[in-house]
Amino acid sequence: MPCDLRSLRAADRRQLVADAASRLRAGELCVLPTETVYGLAVLPSHHEAVARARALKGRPDEQPFTWHVARRDDLSRFVPRPSKAITRLVQRYWPGPLTVVAPSAAGGTAGVRLPAHEFTREVIAAAGEPLWLSSVNRTGEPPLVDAAAIAERFAAHLGLVVDDGPSPLGVASTIVRHTGGKLEVLREGILTAADVLHTAADVILFVCTGNTCRSPLAEAIGRDIAARTLGVPRSDVLAHGFHFTSAGTGTLPDEPASAESVLVAAELELDLGSHRSRSVDPEMLERATWIVCLAQNHRRAILAEMPEVAPKVVMLRPDERDVADPYGCDAKTYRRVRDEIRSAIGARMPGWLGKS
């Protein structure tokens, strides 16, 4: 049977959804549009069709396909206990160009994506089960993003190609894996590793006044103590789900850390050379998991602007006393403040790392 190339824009949409689902259930290979690249679709329960899809791509049996689902809630069919990081990612980026890989209900791991293309989600729902979709190419070659070119090259293998014009993004989805406590970006797409890691992490935001003395020290010390507690390099703290940052309530933007803060941080082998000050803003406060104030006046300023964040605002010192501002003082005073901050963070850290 020759390959059927159909234009989505010219078709009866409802009929085309039903036709695509019927062909998939019958074991045909179909090509469906997504926002990333066109996807070679196969019904996973049709084993002969799966074998033909593997042969077309040159993909070995041990290399899994990605499950494509029709609704966000369908993730639980494959990943019954998604981590906090995975939950944040799918809430932020689904439907969209992100594949998540996590421990599965069947053992091992499962890769799952909710595509942003509405037609393809409708086909998945009509097929009666999630589909396997893969880029349309031989393994190791670039994916094809033009439906006519796909139909011409793979005509002997395909039952239906649904043409919705060039793929909008033109690159495959970003793939992230969360196993063993660390979030790994296996492949970057339109979403970068930085996008993914920052979205998934708990944010511990330290707040002082100018964001040049106390809070930059707290940020660097917090990251260092977290790394030691987790037993990982400082550079891996973000991938393990914790982002330490800082801001000020009365800040001149883009100022470097004070010379004394840089000095006393360096004594702990911490580098504040790249720090630049920034002001607290509502988006920052809303995103934070913990808002850690160095003095009571910082807490008052934040709650006056956004009282709804009160449950996550804490003082750095467990006894809720202020950490005095060392601005304008000598290095000895900065060392005392540094050590006070370090002691308080050490006391707070187990609660931050264990927050559910």
HELIX and SHEET records of a PDB file:
HELIX    1   1 ARG A   13  ARG A   25  1                                  13    
HELIX    2   2 HIS A   47  LYS A   57  1                                  11    
HELIX    3   3 ARG A   72  ARG A   77  5                                   6    
HELIX    4   4 LYS A   84  TYR A   93  1                                  10    
HELIX    5   5 GLU A  118  ALA A  127  1                                  10    
HELIX    6   6 ALA A  147  ARG A  153  1                                   7    
HELIX    7   7 ALA A  193  ALA A  200  1                                   8    
HELIX    8   8 ARG A  214  LEU A  230  1                                  17    
HELIX    9   9 ARG A  234  ASP A  236  5                                   3    
HELIX   10  10 ALA A  259  ALA A  266  1                                   8    
HELIX   11  11 PRO A  282  ARG A  287  1                                   6    
HELIX   12  12 GLN A  296  GLU A  305  1                                  10    
HELIX   13  13 PRO A  307  LYS A  312  5                                   6    
HELIX   14  14 ALA A  331  LEU A  353  1                                  23    
SHEET    1   A10 ASP A   4  SER A   7  0                                        
SHEET    2   A10 LEU A 160  ASP A 163  1                                        
SHEET    3   A10 CYS A  30  LEU A  32  1                                        
SHEET    4   A10 GLY A  39  VAL A  42 -1                                        
SHEET    5   A10 LEU A 131  SER A 135 -1                                        
SHEET    6   A10 THR A  66  HIS A  68 -1                                        
SHEET    7   A10 THR A 109  ARG A 113  1                                        
SHEET    8   A10 LEU A  98  PRO A 103 -1                                        
SHEET    9   A10 THR A 174  THR A 179  1                                        
SHEET   10   A10 LYS A 182  ARG A 187 -1                                        
SHEET    1   B 4 PHE A 242  GLY A 248  0                                        
SHEET    2   B 4 ASP A 202  CYS A 208  1                                        
SHEET    3   B 4 TRP A 290  CYS A 293  1                                        
SHEET    4   B 4 VAL A 313  MET A 315  1                                        
END                                                                             
